[in-house]
């Protein structure tokens, strides 16, 4: 941290500390019946950080707090996710954390409205474990099984390796399944110890020898926008450009959007 970053971190921590509700922390009013604002020693106690070290943080001293210390202080001060990220950035740490391991069964309503607004572009939303949490009518026209698959099996990775209809739909199943698996592993790495991920990987290892062999090769890859070709049973060859984005207020959800080329737009119903 440079001097300005240290000063800003200290000022931010002081401001947040002064706004805290003492009663919410189980603390009595301070002097003159003041009900807001914690003392430094109280934050020290709640975070398990020494009073001296925490005081130096607020004073902008030339010290290098660990991420563990900053996480503990953020918890004690009850910072929001955005505030926690801000503290980490000021200290030179990446704000990216593994995120929630809890299930996202259904995407928020505003995400569904966004997918619907994409109209003729097949689009869907993925939960952190790649469960398909929402989709639009155009995606259902491309892959009708998404609406009839049991919720517990409505997972992109599961469908790629177990649904024969997906294998027939994908023009390049071998390459696409390898790419998707490498992308999934790269994203899921910090969460693979969670029960939901262990169960998914365990089920896939039993259900698909191809998944088992590829999983054991430990391939890891990042997403790249690219051309995707589908062999639709009634519409024939369809060509799309594959895009991915994340809502800034729902970073655990990723949106996948297929943009049709000129020829496909003439034939694909989209709705």
RORO-506840 format. One line per 5 residues: number of its first residue (from 1); for each residue x, y, z of N, C-alpha, C. Coordinates in Angstrom, 3 decimals, decimal comma. Each point is the difference from the previous one (the first is absolute). Last residue first. Layout:
BEGIN
NUM) X:Y:Z:X:Y:Z:X:Y:Z ~ ...;
***
This chain:
BEGIN
271) -38,460:-17,666:-30,564:-1,022:0,231:1,013:-1,204:-0,869:-0,266 ~ 4,128:-0,239:-2,602:0,380:0,910:1,070:-1,050:0,258:1,039 ~ 0,807:-2,407:-4,654:-1,206:0,697:0,447:0,252:0,972:1,142 ~ 3,372:-1,443:-4,118:-0,226:-0,351:1,403:-1,183:0,785:0,543 ~ 1,727:0,521:-4,529:-0,699:-1,279:0,202:-0,357:-0,308:1,453;
266) 2,387:3,978:-1,692:-1,105:-0,182:-0,942:-0,846:-1,213:0,335 ~ 3,998:1,067:2,428:-1,106:0,892:0,365:-1,191:-0,164:-0,936 ~ 4,100:-2,291:-0,901:-0,781:-0,627:1,067:-1,188:0,860:0,387 ~ 3,076:1,726:-3,107:-0,752:-1,116:-0,585:-0,885:-0,662:1,045 ~ 2,946:3,521:1,379:-1,055:0,482:-0,908:-0,860:-1,133:-0,545;
261) 2,242:-0,985:4,693:0,534:0,655:-1,194:-1,158:0,301:-0,955 ~ -0,591:-0,245:5,487:-0,066:-0,725:-1,266:0,696:0,769:-1,128 ~ 0,797:-0,255:5,477:-0,408:0,977:-1,014:0,102:-0,670:-1,372 ~ -0,370:-1,479:5,518:0,368:-0,427:-1,347:-0,567:1,003:-1,005 ~ 1,374:-0,108:5,619:-0,828:0,539:-1,083:0,543:-0,482:-1,336;
256) 0,218:-0,657:5,808:0,514:-0,480:-1,278:-0,973:0,427:-1,087 ~ 1,342:1,440:5,437:-0,968:-0,049:-1,086:0,697:-0,424:-1,280 ~ 0,858:-0,672:5,633:0,538:0,388:-1,295:-1,061:-0,199:-1,077 ~ 0,462:0,738:5,723:-0,793:-0,469:-1,137:0,664:0,459:-1,291 ~ 1,620:1,239:4,282:0,022:-1,457:0,037:-0,789:-0,604:-1,156;
251) 0,223:4,741:0,817:1,218:-0,504:-0,618:0,142:-1,515:0,090 ~ -3,535:3,970:0,354:-0,211:-1,442:0,181:1,207:-0,722:-0,591 ~ -0,429:4,725:-0,237:-0,619:-0,208:1,307:-0,311:-1,468:0,280 ~ 1,968:1,493:-4,128:0,876:0,528:1,047:-0,588:-0,194:1,393 ~ -0,796:-3,337:-4,231:-0,591:1,227:0,563:0,865:0,493:1,157;
246) 2,077:-2,850:-4,094:-0,507:-0,133:1,370:-0,643:1,309:0,440 ~ 1,306:-2,983:-4,958:0,122:1,190:0,828:-0,593:-0,264:1,368 ~ 1,381:-2,267:-5,348:-0,241:-0,241:1,422:0,201:1,305:0,766 ~ -0,827:-2,331:-5,455:0,466:1,048:0,910:-0,350:-0,353:1,439 ~ 0,314:-2,094:-5,478:-0,213:-0,326:1,414:0,613:1,097:0,871;
241) -2,205:-0,529:-5,218:1,194:0,444:0,712:-0,308:-0,080:1,485 ~ -2,234:-3,109:-4,126:-0,112:1,103:0,954:1,392:0,418:0,463 ~ -2,986:-3,296:-3,862:1,295:0,552:0,404:-0,221:1,229:0,888 ~ -2,582:-4,848:-2,073:-0,172:1,347:0,544:1,341:0,483:0,538 ~ -2,423:-4,195:-3,285:1,219:0,619:0,533:-0,263:1,453:0,415;
236) -4,360:-2,982:-0,212:1,286:-0,223:-0,644:1,135:0,761:0,683 ~ -4,899:-0,493:1,063:0,443:1,212:-0,696:1,357:-0,151:-0,681 ~ -2,211:-3,492:2,661:-0,961:0,428:-1,017:0,473:1,208:-0,812 ~ 2,732:-2,141:3,475:-0,696:-1,111:-0,658:-0,989:0,419:-1,082 ~ 4,614:2,682:1,236:-1,353:-0,081:0,541:-0,782:-1,082:-0,742;
231) 5,173:1,234:0,950:-0,742:-0,755:-1,001:-1,391:-0,251:0,542 ~ 4,056:3,940:0,979:-0,964:-0,978:0,503:-0,672:-0,680:-1,188 ~ 4,647:3,271:1,422:-0,828:-0,591:-1,045:-0,876:-1,084:0,614 ~ 3,111:4,682:1,477:-0,599:-1,260:0,415:-0,936:-0,472:-1,099 ~ 4,442:3,697:0,891:-1,120:-0,481:-0,810:-0,474:-1,332:0,540;
226) 2,290:3,491:3,404:0,364:-0,790:-1,176:-1,262:-0,370:-0,774 ~ 2,551:2,524:4,758:-1,118:0,081:-0,946:0,404:-0,701:-1,285 ~ 2,128:-1,456:4,640:0,270:0,857:-1,149:-1,244:0,018:-0,880 ~ 1,843:-1,663:5,393:-1,014:0,187:-1,037:0,514:0,923:-1,091 ~ 3,405:-3,149:2,891:-0,865:1,154:0,164:-0,975:0,129:-1,149;
221) 2,534:-4,552:2,378:0,006:0,994:-1,069:-0,946:1,136:0,292 ~ 2,439:-5,177:1,659:-0,527:1,274:0,475:0,095:1,004:-1,143 ~ 0,442:-5,798:1,225:0,038:1,119:-0,942:-0,663:1,242:0,578 ~ 1,021:-4,789:1,766:0,161:1,300:0,668:0,163:1,168:-0,972 ~ -0,767:-5,048:-0,331:1,114:0,647:-0,703:0,255:1,414:0,516;
216) -3,635:-2,816:1,506:1,269:-0,453:0,566:1,207:0,596:-0,716 ~ -4,382:0,855:-1,595:0,141:0,612:1,308:1,355:-0,362:0,604 ~ -1,251:-2,047:-4,024:0,394:1,397:-0,190:0,177:0,723:1,324 ~ -1,493:-4,514:-0,011:1,341:0,069:-0,585:0,474:1,445:-0,107 ~ -4,424:-0,738:1,521:0,986:-0,509:0,960:1,419:0,126:-0,541;
211) -3,683:1,072:-2,836:0,228:1,007:1,037:1,098:-0,455:0,934 ~ -1,298:-3,073:-3,129:0,717:1,104:-0,648:0,264:1,122:0,991 ~ -2,602:-3,749:1,332:1,434:-0,324:-0,070:0,801:1,134:-0,642 ~ -4,789:0,365:2,611:0,663:0,245:-1,278:1,492:-0,347:0,058 ~ -3,194:-0,509:3,748:-0,896:-0,023:-1,164:0,732:0,067:-1,330;
206) 2,202:0,217:4,371:-0,700:-1,277:-0,131:-0,783:-0,094:-1,303 ~ 2,221:3,995:1,057:1,022:-1,043:-0,140:-0,639:-1,376:-0,173 ~ -2,766:3,708:0,931:0,487:-0,001:-1,377:1,067:-1,066:-0,219 ~ -1,710:0,664:4,349:-1,050:-0,532:-0,880:0,493:-0,099:-1,436 ~ 2,892:2,039:3,139:-0,147:-1,431:0,254:-1,051:-0,639:-0,896;
201) 0,586:4,680:-0,148:1,141:-0,686:-0,612:-0,112:-1,503:0,203 ~ -3,267:2,609:2,098:-0,112:0,123:-1,446:1,127:-0,758:-0,696 ~ 0,091:0,278:4,717:-1,069:-0,877:-0,457:-0,122:0,035:-1,521 ~ 3,064:2,923:2,057:0,449:-1,393:0,126:-1,055:-0,956:-0,534 ~ -1,143:4,518:0,261:0,938:-0,259:-1,094:0,517:-1,430:0,051;
196) -2,843:1,484:3,453:-0,746:0,088:-1,261:0,894:-0,336:-1,191 ~ 1,853:0,285:4,445:-0,761:-1,222:-0,260:-0,691:0,034:-1,359 ~ 4,614:2,658:0,797:-1,386:0,127:0,443:-0,812:-1,211:-0,453 ~ 4,634:0,843:-1,182:-0,184:-0,691:1,263:-1,420:0,067:0,520 ~ 1,530:2,280:-3,970:-0,127:-1,438:-0,240:-0,137:-0,804:1,285;
191) 0,558:4,949:-1,094:-1,212:-0,517:0,641:-0,081:-1,523:-0,040 ~ 3,520:2,877:-2,018:-0,073:0,343:1,424:-1,173:-0,627:0,734 ~ 0,463:-0,901:-4,806:1,133:-0,436:0,812:-0,098:0,341:1,467 ~ -2,946:1,024:-3,994:-0,455:-0,729:1,185:1,125:-0,370:0,950 ~ 0,654:2,300:-4,271:-0,907:0,790:0,835:-0,287:-0,679:1,331;
186) 2,680:-2,226:-3,224:0,671:1,250:0,345:-0,863:0,837:0,950 ~ -1,815:-3,953:-1,806:1,006:-0,292:1,025:0,711:1,275:0,448 ~ -3,132:0,306:-3,529:-0,657:-0,302:1,273:1,038:-0,224:1,092 ~ 1,558:0,557:-4,369:-0,500:1,267:0,541:-0,659:-0,225:1,366 ~ 1,432:-3,787:-2,366:1,172:0,782:0,430:-0,425:1,329:0,608;
181) -3,343:-2,698:-1,892:0,521:-0,638:1,202:1,201:0,773:0,543 ~ -1,889:1,366:-4,103:-0,883:0,298:1,120:0,536:-0,596:1,305 ~ 2,320:-0,979:-3,998:0,105:1,415:0,348:-0,828:0,320:1,245 ~ -0,334:-4,333:-1,814:1,311:0,220:0,614:0,162:1,448:0,461 ~ -3,868:-1,120:-2,387:-0,047:-0,606:1,331:1,341:0,158:0,715;
176) -0,319:1,498:-4,481:-0,791:0,836:0,907:-0,027:-0,580:1,400 ~ 2,158:-2,470:-3,452:0,733:1,220:0,319:-0,761:0,841:1,019 ~ -2,140:-3,918:-1,515:1,263:-0,352:0,648:0,759:1,251:0,429 ~ -4,088:0,414:-2,519:-0,176:-0,394:1,392:1,323:-0,254:0,697 ~ -1,710:2,461:-4,287:1,357:-0,366:0,407:-0,003:-0,425:1,463;
171) -4,029:1,234:-2,149:0,745:-0,393:-1,192:1,386:-0,525:0,349 ~ -4,558:-0,104:3,075:1,289:0,666:-0,143:0,753:-0,542:-1,205 ~ -4,238:-1,824:1,224:-0,177:1,406:-0,321:1,333:0,692:-0,284 ~ -0,262:-4,560:1,462:-0,449:0,129:-1,388:-0,104:1,457:-0,420 ~ 1,120:-0,947:4,452:1,077:-0,524:-0,846:-0,380:0,123:-1,481;
166) -3,233:1,085:3,199:1,046:1,023:-0,054:1,126:-0,456:-0,905 ~ -3,455:-3,019:0,860:-0,492:1,088:-0,852:1,037:1,121:-0,112 ~ 0,668:-3,763:2,935:0,301:-0,277:-1,415:-0,450:1,113:-0,929 ~ 1,475:0,430:5,221:-1,203:0,097:-0,833:0,361:-0,257:-1,466 ~ 3,317:0,075:3,653:-0,962:-1,094:0,191:-1,208:0,047:-0,930;
161) 3,866:3,209:0,359:0,598:-1,339:0,046:-1,011:-1,137:0,099 ~ -1,285:4,670:-0,216:0,984:-0,182:-1,077:0,502:-1,437:-0,029 ~ -2,883:1,385:3,519:-0,699:-0,201:-1,262:0,974:-0,255:-1,148 ~ 1,736:1,046:4,303:-0,686:-1,294:0,026:-0,657:-0,290:-1,350 ~ 1,957:4,229:0,625:1,025:-1,032:-0,114:-0,627:-1,391:-0,020;
156) -2,881:3,704:0,625:0,598:-0,004:-1,334:1,029:-1,104:-0,155 ~ -4,321:-0,368:3,106:1,344:0,533:0,186:0,727:-0,139:-1,333 ~ -4,539:-1,585:2,104:0,082:1,121:-0,935:1,307:0,767:0,247 ~ -1,853:-3,812:2,510:0,876:-0,370:-1,116:0,196:1,146:-0,984 ~ -2,826:0,360:3,855:1,263:-0,492:0,554:0,991:-0,420:-1,095;
151) -4,483:1,486:-1,143:0,862:1,071:0,513:1,344:-0,489:0,517 ~ -2,498:-2,678:-3,913:-0,224:0,188:1,436:0,968:1,046:0,540 ~ -1,522:0,183:-5,131:0,956:-0,689:0,855:-0,302:0,287:1,469 ~ -2,280:2,058:-3,763:-0,574:-1,262:0,474:0,943:-0,789:0,901 ~ 1,045:4,259:-2,220:-1,262:0,226:0,720:-0,551:-1,277:0,617;
146) 3,957:0,054:-2,721:0,275:0,807:1,179:-1,262:0,182:0,838 ~ 0,197:-2,252:-4,330:0,115:-0,811:1,216:0,245:0,828:1,250 ~ -0,204:1,798:-4,620:-1,273:-0,162:0,725:0,121:-0,767:1,309 ~ 3,253:3,003:-3,164:0,187:-1,213:0,800:-1,242:-0,221:0,870 ~ -0,050:3,483:-3,231:1,238:-0,663:-0,423:0,172:-1,340:0,696;
141) -3,614:2,728:1,190:-0,200:-0,414:-1,392:1,230:-0,717:-0,529 ~ 0,229:1,897:4,266:-0,853:-1,189:0,040:-0,303:-0,501:-1,411 ~ 2,358:4,003:0,457:0,853:-1,133:0,382:-0,819:-1,286:0,073 ~ -2,314:3,963:-0,927:0,874:-0,338:-1,123:0,909:-1,168:0,356 ~ -2,853:1,895:3,295:-0,729:-0,841:-0,951:0,886:-0,420:-1,163;
136) 2,586:1,046:4,540:-1,079:0,680:-0,733:-0,620:-0,946:-1,026 ~ 2,398:-0,803:5,124:0,240:-0,018:-1,440:-1,145:0,740:-0,677 ~ 2,559:-1,547:5,220:-1,007:0,741:-0,765:0,357:-0,110:-1,474 ~ 2,503:-2,354:3,303:-0,919:0,661:0,928:-1,088:0,795:-0,696 ~ 3,637:-4,304:-0,560:-0,679:0,975:-0,864:-1,136:0,611:0,805;
131) 4,775:-1,989:1,933:-1,418:-0,286:-0,118:-0,644:1,077:-0,858 ~ 4,691:-0,117:1,391:-0,455:-0,167:-1,379:-1,405:-0,590:-0,105 ~ 2,350:1,558:4,000:0,286:-1,411:-0,299:-0,460:-0,391:-1,397 ~ -0,709:4,505:1,564:1,420:-0,305:0,160:0,366:-1,447:-0,318 ~ -4,267:1,714:-2,528:0,385:0,135:1,395:1,486:-0,344:0,132;
126) -2,438:1,854:-4,610:0,611:-1,111:0,710:0,302:0,378:1,441 ~ -3,478:1,521:-4,407:0,791:0,411:1,156:0,501:-1,236:0,726 ~ -1,535:1,244:-5,480:-0,317:-0,659:1,260:0,941:0,499:1,089 ~ -1,904:0,663:-5,664:0,773:0,449:1,157:-0,433:-0,760:1,243 ~ -0,658:0,955:-5,786:-0,064:-1,041:1,034:0,934:0,360:1,159;
121) -2,356:3,544:-3,304:1,325:-0,543:0,312:-0,125:-1,070:1,089 ~ -3,653:2,799:-1,746:0,350:-1,091:-0,916:1,356:-0,626:0,283 ~ -1,738:2,968:3,788:-0,921:-0,372:-1,064:0,505:-1,164:-0,841 ~ 1,459:2,872:3,944:0,934:-0,342:-1,075:-0,721:-0,646:-1,177 ~ -2,171:1,122:4,110:0,157:1,162:-0,876:0,966:-0,268:-1,142;
116) -0,705:-3,221:3,438:-1,178:0,088:-0,869:0,135:1,155:-0,989 ~ 3,322:-0,488:3,286:0,077:-1,095:-0,969:-1,169:0,077:-0,982 ~ -0,063:3,025:3,558:1,071:0,334:-0,940:0,132:-1,080:-1,076 ~ -2,976:-0,735:3,532:-0,521:1,034:-0,902:1,050:0,400:-1,037 ~ 1,301:-3,004:3,389:-0,923:-0,635:-0,937:-0,560:1,015:-0,982;
111) 2,647:1,635:3,446:0,839:-0,738:-0,950:-0,882:-0,699:-1,032 ~ -2,069:2,221:3,545:0,512:0,968:-0,961:0,943:-0,652:-1,007 ~ -1,902:-2,614:3,553:-0,992:0,403:-0,994:0,568:0,977:-1,020 ~ 3,321:-3,524:2,367:-0,875:1,101:0,430:-0,896:0,466:-1,141 ~ 1,598:-5,082:-0,179:0,622:1,310:-0,109:-0,962:1,075:0,483;
106) 0,119:-5,124:1,771:-0,701:0,851:-0,956:0,664:1,366:-0,010 ~ 1,992:-3,442:2,521:-0,935:-0,829:-0,757:-0,687:0,807:-1,103 ~ 4,575:0,059:2,900:-0,809:1,018:-0,666:-0,958:-0,763:-0,901 ~ 3,064:-1,394:4,684:-0,618:-0,268:-1,293:-0,732:1,228:-0,521 ~ 4,387:0,379:3,200:-1,398:-0,401:0,088:-0,604:-0,131:-1,394;
101) 4,450:1,544:1,281:-0,113:-1,381:-0,463:-1,443:-0,487:0,058 ~ 2,415:5,114:-0,657:-0,887:-0,860:0,771:-0,031:-1,395:-0,577 ~ 4,429:2,866:-0,854:-1,433:0,262:-0,064:-0,798:-0,997:0,802 ~ 5,017:0,765:-0,937:-0,749:-1,113:-0,560:-1,486:0,231:-0,077 ~ 3,005:4,312:-0,297:-0,075:-1,074:0,976:-0,836:-1,141:-0,592;
96) 2,675:4,891:-1,489:-0,726:-1,183:-0,444:0,102:-1,077:1,059 ~ 2,201:4,368:0,015:-1,313:-0,068:0,649:-0,757:-1,271:-0,318 ~ 5,487:0,918:0,402:-1,065:-0,193:-0,966:-1,323:-0,083:0,729 ~ 4,032:2,860:2,125:-0,445:-1,380:-0,184:-1,097:-0,066:-1,051 ~ 2,302:4,000:1,925:0,729:-0,683:-1,061:-0,366:-1,443:-0,205;
91) -1,852:3,563:2,978:1,168:-0,666:0,571:0,779:-0,798:-1,035 ~ -4,024:2,277:-1,157:0,886:1,015:0,551:1,301:-0,621:0,522 ~ -3,416:-2,902:-1,473:0,651:0,692:-1,115:0,986:1,050:0,516 ~ -2,681:-2,241:3,159:1,005:-0,893:-0,571:0,759:0,675:-1,143 ~ -3,609:2,306:1,954:1,105:-0,109:0,945:1,116:-0,867:-0,577;
86) -3,955:0,243:-2,460:0,689:1,289:-0,038:1,213:-0,014:0,928 ~ -2,941:-3,699:-0,013:0,830:0,031:-1,199:0,823:1,286:-0,068 ~ -3,160:-0,308:3,410:1,081:-0,946:0,248:0,968:-0,007:-1,190 ~ -3,928:2,463:-0,449:0,921:0,664:0,917:1,206:-0,880:0,300 ~ -3,479:-1,805:-2,624:0,689:1,059:-0,748:1,023:0,712:0,880;
81) -2,756:-3,291:1,998:0,920:-0,595:-0,956:0,802:1,043:-0,757 ~ -1,612:1,630:4,699:-0,690:-0,662:-1,101:1,037:-0,621:-0,926 ~ 1,017:0,710:5,274:0,052:0,639:-1,304:-0,836:-0,777:-1,008 ~ 0,941:-0,173:5,123:-1,196:-0,384:-0,753:-0,080:0,729:-1,345 ~ 3,504:-0,091:3,551:-0,675:1,247:-0,357:-1,273:-0,232:-0,812;
76) 2,678:-3,702:1,310:-0,320:0,720:1,231:-0,775:1,283:-0,285 ~ 1,624:-2,505:-3,664:-1,076:-0,719:0,688:-0,429:0,748:1,258 ~ 3,685:1,663:-2,349:-1,212:0,187:-0,794:-1,189:-0,697:0,647 ~ 4,240:-0,658:1,886:-0,479:1,349:0,276:-1,303:0,257:-0,757 ~ 2,169:-4,036:-0,870:-0,520:0,001:1,376:-0,561:1,371:0,366;
71) 2,138:-0,501:-4,171:-1,267:-0,741:0,006:-0,632:0,021:1,391 ~ 4,274:1,863:-0,476:-1,011:0,847:-0,621:-1,359:-0,688:-0,044 ~ 3,686:-2,469:1,611:-0,308:1,107:0,907:-1,112:0,864:-0,571 ~ 1,652:-3,418:-2,733:-0,737:-0,575:1,128:-0,404:1,084:0,989 ~ 2,813:1,076:-3,616:-1,399:-0,126:-0,424:-0,846:-0,552:1,143;
66) 4,313:2,674:1,459:-0,303:-1,186:-0,792:-1,460:0,006:-0,412 ~ 3,087:4,481:0,942:-0,943:-0,955:0,594:-0,239:-1,179:-0,923 ~ 3,917:3,694:0,574:-0,543:-0,867:-1,052:-0,929:-1,036:0,620 ~ 1,955:5,402:1,161:-0,004:-1,412:0,359:-0,647:-0,790:-1,134 ~ 0,955:5,157:1,419:0,635:-0,763:-1,072:0,165:-1,451:0,440;
61) -4,047:3,370:1,802:1,430:-0,289:0,170:0,515:-0,870:-1,153 ~ -4,554:2,113:1,114:0,684:0,004:-1,289:1,493:-0,233:0,106 ~ -3,638:0,022:3,423:0,884:1,162:-0,085:0,746:0,065:-1,325 ~ -2,891:-3,639:1,134:-0,805:1,218:-0,098:0,860:1,254:-0,140 ~ 2,206:-4,128:0,614:-0,782:-0,054:-1,240:-0,788:1,290:-0,186;
56) 2,292:-0,616:4,028:0,905:0,361:-1,096:-0,722:-0,032:-1,342 ~ -2,348:-1,507:3,749:0,212:1,451:0,082:0,903:0,469:-1,127 ~ -0,621:-4,616:0,507:-1,190:0,638:-0,562:0,131:1,523:0,034 ~ 3,441:-2,469:1,973:-0,018:-0,238:-1,444:-1,204:0,678:-0,644 ~ 0,366:0,131:4,712:1,069:0,785:-0,640:-0,059:-0,130:-1,506;
51) -2,905:-2,616:2,617:-0,402:1,400:0,000:1,036:0,858:-0,715 ~ -0,500:-5,148:-1,440:0,485:0,784:1,136:-0,435:1,448:-0,132 ~ -2,986:-3,929:-1,958:1,196:0,722:-0,427:0,452:0,878:1,152 ~ -4,107:-2,701:-0,366:1,159:-0,793:0,398:1,316:0,600:-0,455 ~ -4,770:1,584:-0,408:0,716:-0,522:-1,171:1,173:-0,896:0,367;
46) -2,799:2,183:3,305:-0,919:-0,718:-0,895:0,729:-0,656:-1,172 ~ 2,445:2,765:3,099:-0,500:-1,213:0,650:-0,856:-0,827:-0,959 ~ 1,524:4,177:-1,519:1,130:-0,903:0,200:-0,464:-1,326:0,597 ~ -3,057:3,492:-0,339:0,229:-0,615:-1,314:1,141:-0,995:0,100 ~ -0,739:2,438:3,803:-1,135:-0,899:-0,210:0,097:-0,683:-1,363;
41) 3,130:3,314:1,216:0,262:-1,230:0,748:-1,148:-0,992:-0,147 ~ -0,403:4,303:-1,976:1,004:-0,822:-0,683:0,242:-1,315:0,730 ~ -4,802:2,152:0,531:1,361:0,400:0,316:0,975:-0,907:-0,744 ~ -5,018:1,107:-1,870:0,767:-0,874:0,876:1,357:0,622:0,293 ~ -5,173:1,884:-1,694:1,451:0,111:0,003:0,656:-0,923:1,004;
36) -5,003:1,841:0,781:0,679:-0,401:-1,230:1,499:0,190:0,151 ~ -3,143:1,174:3,439:-0,411:-1,356:-0,398:0,664:-0,476:-1,275 ~ 0,659:3,590:4,533:0,221:-0,122:-1,442:-0,266:-1,445:-0,416 ~ -0,250:2,377:4,488:-1,090:-0,769:-0,630:0,154:-0,112:-1,513 ~ 3,321:1,907:3,039:-1,062:0,936:-0,359:-1,101:-0,676:-0,823;
31) 4,120:-3,063:-0,010:-0,193:1,179:0,833:-1,043:0,939:-0,568 ~ -0,729:-4,683:-1,868:1,259:0,582:0,440:-0,298:1,235:0,849 ~ -3,335:-4,384:-0,491:0,325:1,333:-0,526:1,339:0,488:0,538 ~ -0,380:-5,239:-0,212:-0,803:1,071:0,610:0,356:1,340:-0,623 ~ 0,297:-4,831:-2,630:0,776:0,908:0,835:-0,897:1,083:0,585;
26) -0,740:-3,702:-3,396:-0,153:-0,416:1,387:0,772:0,865:0,971 ~ -0,586:0,571:-4,822:1,175:-0,785:0,369:-0,068:-0,468:1,450 ~ -3,368:2,726:-1,817:0,041:-1,139:-0,923:1,197:-0,900:0,275 ~ -0,522:4,103:2,361:-0,945:-1,010:0,473:0,026:-1,242:-0,880 ~ 2,546:3,835:-1,239:0,585:-0,726:1,132:-0,918:-1,128:0,489;
21) 0,538:2,074:-4,980:-0,988:-0,003:1,079:0,542:-0,848:1,149 ~ 2,990:2,743:-3,878:-0,550:-1,267:0,469:-0,953:0,187:1,174 ~ 2,787:3,325:-2,480:-1,402:-0,142:-0,381:-0,664:-1,240:0,590 ~ 4,726:1,275:0,444:-0,807:1,027:0,661:-1,489:-0,159:-0,275 ~ 3,231:-2,837:-2,113:-0,058:-0,269:1,440:-0,923:0,982:0,703;
16) 0,935:0,641:-4,585:-0,896:-1,136:0,209:-0,150:-0,304:1,488 ~ 3,007:3,403:-1,198:-1,367:0,388:-0,337:-0,974:-1,141:0,251 ~ 4,611:-0,807:0,542:-0,505:0,875:1,057:-1,460:0,371:-0,248 ~ 2,230:-2,458:-3,331:-0,264:-0,821:1,182:-0,549:0,846:1,149 ~ 1,335:2,262:-3,905:-1,185:-0,822:-0,262:-0,351:-0,844:1,226;
11) 3,950:2,577:0,062:-1,181:0,861:0,078:-1,272:-0,808:-0,201 ~ 4,128:-2,255:-0,513:-0,223:0,406:1,380:-1,251:0,837:0,160 ~ 1,309:-1,215:-4,353:-0,432:-1,177:0,752:-0,298:0,376:1,446 ~ 1,832:3,319:-2,738:-1,392:-0,265:-0,350:-0,534:-1,205:0,756 ~ 4,556:1,087:0,480:-0,840:1,037:0,601:-1,473:-0,253:-0,277;
6) 3,146:-2,824:-2,031:-0,037:-0,236:1,450:-0,904:1,013:0,690 ~ 0,788:0,569:-4,589:-0,856:-1,169:0,235:-0,109:-0,299:1,495 ~ 2,920:3,438:-1,351:-1,398:0,391:-0,217:-0,947:-1,162:0,262 ~ 4,703:-0,766:0,230:-0,473:0,854:1,094:-1,470:0,375:-0,142 ~ 1,316:-4,527:-2,345:0,714:1,263:0,085:-0,651:0,863:1,087;
1) 0,289:-5,557:-0,380:-0,842:1,190:0,000:0,881:1,244:0,000;
***
